[in-house]
Amino acid sequence: MADTFRTESDTMGTVQVPSWAYYGAQTQRATENFQISPYVLPRFMIQALGYIKKNAALANMELGTLPLDLGHAIVEAADEVIQGKWDKHFPIDVFQTGSGTSSNMNSNEVISNRANELLGQPLGTKKPVHPNDHVNMGQSSNDVFPTAVHVANRLAAEGLIDSLRHLYICLDRKTDEFSTTVKLGRTHLQDAVPMTLGQEFSAFACQIDKSIGRIQNTLYNLEDLPLGGTAIGTGLNCHPDFARIAVGGIARDTGLPFRPAANKFEGIAARDAQVELMGALNTLATSLMKIANDLRLLASGPRGALGEIILPGLQPGSSIMPGKVNPVIPEMVIQVAAFVCGKAVSVTIAGQNAPLQLNMMNPLVAHETLTSMELLTNTCRTFGDTCIVGITADEQRCADWIEWSLALVTPLATKIGYEKAAQLAYQAYREKRKIREILLEQKVLSAHEIDQILDPRTMI
């Protein structure tokens, strides 16, 4: 059945809005103007806008500036937005006006229409609850949207940190499991002195642990909310106590320590908190790429290369080579890492585009930060559960590489000198023999001394 429409008006005239839509004229104009991408506002942003509108209404009721019957209807409608009941009524493209005004008005219109419906009125009436006069009371898009970005980022960070802790535990367990597996270390992709496979995995675990700390260090600035600054930070048309009450309500609802920004001019004009956040996510992506690439190298072969570890076999790896199995999870991780690194560049550029009193790339910042955290949250959980926990060591392969390594001569240098040790190493390399055979043949040391010095377990 074809859509039916209702006629709505705004300051620019009339516009046709689908009769079923809880949004109104300004949202409709934005959907027609911005048909750019398949991306709409992330769920955490819609939820954050719901928290803001709910607690703005509660604050205005407490301050006596909003009639109680209208305020309670707004609060009920905003709660439904928080719960995700009206997500399909937030259709505006991420690539829109840089202040996020279109999305702020989208939330005002949805909540206004739903509140009026709760009060027995049809959609589109704007009475008795008006989207600007009541839902947006004491606010501007310029303080609402940055506040929503901070709230949404902070909410999303909880899930990411949980996922990272899970990945850390998976890696740390491998550190213990492989603590007695002696293997060859490598620098410059060349043979180096021995280590344990557990020591190698301990470095991976430490990288993830440090990433948790880096992300946690960004949270304080995300908890600084510029709500109440209205257009540029002065708080024009806003009650002096509005920010304190509304932000306190957001903190209670979310269980997170949000506070009114000490300087609302900075909170509206700059997206430095998001640039800082993306710096931490960029570092995490870099760590994940290093870990995933290392796992691919350690599992390479399995017969024609290192083959020191065995990754879980999850799916056939070739349409032409039977039996081939590829490192699909590490390859997925590498692609996600590259994607997030690109998003970090986008947010950096967005942070720079803040002329004078307003950043004009807020919707892009919201999209890039939140999709980065969503991707990393899912990736880290999958990486741990589907790959890390199932890794096993090829003990014999590890032992064989050590025995053939020329790096075993390293402790020998303390006995016979660096130059003599290097000469013996080069000889073993040229003749394609083990260093142990050369030492026994030349009787440089006794067999017992050779066994002691070349024991890799004494080198770790």
C-alpha positions, 0 to 999 in steps of 0.5 A: 500500500502506498504511503499517505501523507500529512501536511506540516509547516515550519518556518520555511513553509509546508512539507509533506510528511508520511502519515505514519512518521513520528518525525516532522517537517524539519526531519523530512527536509533533511532526508530529502536534502541529504541522500548521501550514504547508507549511514544513519545516526548510530544507536548510542547517539539516539539513546544519548539524545533520549537521555538529554531530552528526558533530563532536560524536561525533568530539569525544566519541570523542577525549575518551574519553566515547563508545565508538569503534564507536558513534561511528564509526557516528554519524559515518557516519550524520551524513555521510549527513545532511550529503549530503541522503540522509535529508531526507525524514525531517525532516518537522517544521513550522517552526512548532514549539517555539521552542527547536527541540527537536523538530528537534534530536531529529529529527536525533538520532533519524534519526542514531541509527536509521541508526547502529544499522542500520549496526551490524546492528540494526533501526529503532526499537531505540535500541540500541546507539546511543541518540539522547539518550545518544550522538548528543546527548552533551554537547549540549542543543537550546538550544545545538545549534539556535542553532549550527545557525542560525549554521552554516546562515546562514554556508553560505548566505551564500557562495552569496548573495555569489557571486550578488551579485558576478555581478549587480555585474559585469553592472551594471558592464559596462553602466556601461562600455557606456553611458559615451557615451550622454548622457541627461537626469537627473531629480530629483523625477521632473522634468527635471534636468541631463544625465548619461550612462546609464553614470553612472546604471548606475554608481550601481546597481552601487555599490549592489550592491557596498556590499550585498556589503560589508554582508553580509560585515560580518555574517559574523564574528558568524555564525562565533561558535558557542555549541555546548558551552553546553548548556542556558543557557550554563554547559556543564552535562553537557559536557566542558570541551574539547568545544566547542573540538574539536567547533567546530574539526571543523565549521570543518574540514568546512565550510572556514569560520572557525567558533570557539567563542563567547566568551560562550555565554550570549549565543549561546544567549539572543540572535539578534542575529547574525540580526537584523544579517544581516537588516538587511543583507538588508533593505538589499539588498532595498531597493536591488534594489527601487530598481534594478528600479523605475528600470529600469521607469521608464527603459523605460516606454512605450515610446512614451508615456513615457520609453523611454530603455532597452529591456529584453529581451522575454521573454514576451507582456505582455497577454491583450488588447493584442497586442504589449504586453511587460511588464518581468517580471523587474524586477516579479519583483525588486520582489515578492521585495524586498517579501517579504524586507523583511517577513521582516526584520520577522519576524526583528526581532520574533523577536530581541526574543522572547528572555526571560532565557536562551533565544530562543523563536523559533529555528525562525522565525529559521532559516526567515526568514533562510535563505529570504531568502538563497535567494530573493535568491541566485536573484533576483540571478542571474536579474536579471543573466542574464535582464534586465541583460545584455540591456538596450540604450539608445535613443540617439535617445530619450535625445538627444530628451529632452535637447533638449526639457529646460528643465534645459539652461538651468542652465549659462546662469545663469552667463552671464546670471544665474539670474532671466533664465535662469529667465524664458527657461525658463518662456517655453519651457515655456509656448510648448511650444518648445525653449530653444535656439529661445528663445535664438536668437530673443531673441539673448541669445547668439550661435549659437556660444555657445548651441551651446557652453553647451547642449552636454550633453556639457559638463555631465557 
